[in-house]
Amino acid sequence: MKHIFATLVVAAVGTIFTGCMTARDQIPGLLRDQADAWNRGDIDAFMQSYWKSPDLTFSGSRGITRGWQTVLDGYKKRYPTRSDMGTLSFDELQVRELGPNAALVLGRWRIDRARPIGGVFSLVWKKTATGWVIIHDHTSADAPSQ
């Protein structure tokens, strides 16, 4: 009985603490988790931070993509092999809270591989009952070096 009570107390404190954490506290860790999943070659796990909705939007050089499944399929098509995926990193992160349930995140991304690529991104995050999710991703690649 004491063990069950202790477990419930720990769970309640964790829930309260997580509820008090801001976007600035939580989102950088979610982006680290995304990069870790990518670097393991696990695009499905990488996509867990995205809103699993047909209303998810992704803007990039190919235009606007709508829907979680379509975004997932696009990643798998553009990065079909582990060597194509390379090693992903994010830096220069700026988290701007837009309210208690919304945030804008700006940053740079880089994929190290035989021909490295990188660029900038802006992400709109929404806090849901299950945590923070990306509802819009605008990613741009740097212009090729001359």
N, C-alpha and C positions, 0 to 999 in steps of 0.2 A: 504494500500500500504506500509506504514512504517513497519507493522508487517511482511509482505512478505519479504521485503528487509532485515530486521533484521534477519529473519530465514535463508535467503540465506547466509548472512555474517557469522553467527554462524556455518552453515554447512561447508562453505568454510574454515574457520579457523580450524575447527575440522579435516577436511580432510588434510590440510597442516600439522597440528600438528601430526596427526597419521602417515603421510608419513615420518616425520622426526624421529619418534620413532624407536629405534633399536630393534633387536631381544631381547637384554637383558632387554629392557623396557617392551616389549609386551608379550613374551612367559611365564614368571612366572604367569602373570594374566590369561592366557589361561589355564595353568595347574590348577590354583585355580578354574576356572570355571569347568574344567573337574571333579575335586574332588567334587565340590559342586553338580554337576549333578549325579555323582555316589552315593553320600551320600543321595540323594533324591530318589534313586532307578531308575534313568532314564538313562539306558544304551544308548538309542538313542541319547540323548543330550550329553552324555559323548563322543560319537563317532563323534560329529560335528567338533572336532579339527583334525580329521584324513582326509587325502586326499580322497575324494569320487571318487576313480578311481580303475579300475581293476589292476593297477600297484602298488598300496599300498602293502608294504610287512611288515610282522610281524614275527620275529624270537623268538623262545622260546623253551622250553623243548620238545614240540611236533613237532619241525622242523620249516620249513618256510611255512607261510600261505600267500597266494596272493589274493588281492582284498578286497575292502572295505566291501562288503556284507559278504564275508566269515569271515572276522575278526569280524564283528558285530555278526554273527551267532555263532561264537566260544565263544564270551563273554557271550551271552545269554545262551548257553549250559552249560558253566562252572559255571555260577552264576545265576541259575534259580529263586532263591528266594531272598527277601530282606535280610534275615538273612545270606544267603551265601555271599551276597555282603559286609556285614559289613560296616565299616567306613574307607574310603580310605584317606590316607595322603601322601604327597610327602615332602621330605626334602633333604638337602645336594645338592641343585640344582646348577649346573655349566652350564652356557650358553656360548658357544664359537661360535662367529660369523665366518663363513667360507667365507663370502663375503656379498654383500648387500642383497642377496636373499636366503641365506642358513645359517643354524645354526645347531650345534651339542649340544644336551642337555644331561647331565649326572645327575643322581640322585638316590635316594633311594625311594622305595614305601613301604607302610605298609597298611594292611587291618586288622583292629581290629574287632574281632568277637569271637565266642566261642573258636575256635582254630586259633589264629592270624597267619598271614603269611606276608612275606615281601621279599624284595630283591632289586636288582639294575636294572637300565634301561639306555639305550642310545636311544635317539630319534634324527632322522634327520628331520629337519623342512625346508620347502620351502616357500618362500614368493610368493603368487600368487596375482592376481588382486583383490581378495576378502579378502586377509589377509594371516596370517601364518597357515600352515597345516603340520601335521606329514606325511611324506612320507615313513618313515621306523621306526619301533619300535622293539628294541631288549630288551626283558624283561627276567630276570632270577630270580628265587626264591632262597633265602638263603637255605643252606643245613639244614635239620632238626637237632635240638639239640639232643645230645646223653644223 
